Amino acid sequence: VLFALEEAISFFTSKMISRVYLTCAVAYYALYFLEDGSARFDSSSFTEFQLDLTCHISYYAQDIFWFAILGCLGGILGSIFNLLVVNWTKLRIKFVNPKGYLRVLEG
């Protein structure tokens, strides 16, 4: 439901979004009550899958250095990728756009 809401969010008004959310919540609890015979209105029962989202992984202070290196490397690779995309787009505009048959071959 949330994926469909995310895809259609640009076409929905805030009033419609709140109606869709309320309708989904009512439908969920109605089905939950019909299936189980009881309705619990607490935060632990709002999802069908009960998840344990606590993190049991510990790291040390020296690991932060490697996290920073990984972040810098990701930033550098991302900027190189953006540079390549900009240059590729400039080449396409210069050589492919004026010629209609090249646009057909490119697609």
C-alpha positions in Angstrom: 0.0 0.0 0.0 2.8 2.4 0.8 4.5 1.7 -2.5 1.4 2.5 -4.4 1.0 5.7 -2.3 4.6 6.7 -3.0 4.1 6.2 -6.7 0.9 8.3 -6.9 1.9 10.9 -4.3 2.5 13.6 -6.9 -1.1 13.3 -8.1 -2.7 13.2 -4.7 -3.7 16.2 -2.6 -3.0 16.1 1.1 -6.7 15.6 1.8 -6.8 12.5 -0.4 -3.5 11.1 1.1 -5.1 11.3 4.6 -8.2 9.6 3.4 -6.2 6.8 1.8 -4.2 6.3 4.9 -7.3 6.2 7.1 -9.0 3.8 4.8 -6.0 1.5 4.8 -5.7 1.6 8.6 -9.5 0.8 9.0 -9.2 -2.0 6.5 -6.2 -3.5 8.2 -7.9 -3.5 11.6 -11.1 -4.8 10.2 -9.3 -7.8 8.6 -7.2 -8.3 11.8 -10.3 -8.4 13.9 -12.1 -10.8 11.6 -9.1 -13.1 11.4 -8.1 -13.1 15.1 -11.3 -12.2 16.8 -9.7 -9.5 18.9 -8.4 -6.1 18.1 -5.3 -4.6 19.8 -4.8 -1.0 19.1 -1.2 -0.6 20.2 1.9 0.1 18.2 3.2 -3.4 18.2 0.2 -4.8 16.4 0.1 -2.2 13.6 2.3 -4.3 11.3 1.7 -7.8 10.2 5.3 -8.8 10.7 6.8 -8.4 14.1 10.4 -7.1 13.7 13.2 -6.7 16.2 15.0 -3.6 15.0 17.6 -3.4 17.7 21.2 -3.4 16.6 23.5 -5.8 18.4 26.6 -4.9 16.4 29.4 -2.9 18.1 32.3 -1.2 16.5 35.4 0.5 17.8 36.8 4.0 17.5 39.4 2.9 14.9 36.5 1.7 12.7 35.4 5.3 12.2 38.5 5.9 10.1 37.5 3.2 7.7 33.9 4.6 7.6 35.3 8.0 6.7 37.5 6.5 4.0 34.5 4.6 2.6 32.4 7.8 2.6 35.1 9.8 0.8 35.6 7.0 -1.8 31.9 6.9 -2.4 31.8 10.7 -2.8 34.7 10.7 -5.3 33.2 7.9 -7.3 29.8 9.6 -7.3 31.3 12.9 -8.6 33.2 11.0 -11.3 30.0 9.3 -12.4 28.1 12.6 -12.5 30.9 14.2 -14.6 30.8 11.3 -17.0 27.0 11.6 -17.3 27.2 15.4 -18.0 29.9 14.9 -20.6 27.9 12.0 -22.3 24.8 14.2 -22.4 26.8 17.1 -24.0 28.1 14.7 -26.6 24.6 13.4 -27.3 23.2 16.9 -27.7 26.0 17.8 -30.0 26.1 14.8 -32.3 22.8 12.8 -31.9 20.2 15.5 -31.5 20.6 17.3 -34.8 20.2 14.1 -36.8 16.8 12.5 -36.6 17.9 9.0 -37.7 20.6 8.8 -35.0 17.9 9.4 -32.4 16.0 6.5 -33.8 19.1 4.3 -33.7 19.9 5.4 -30.2 16.5 4.3 -28.9 
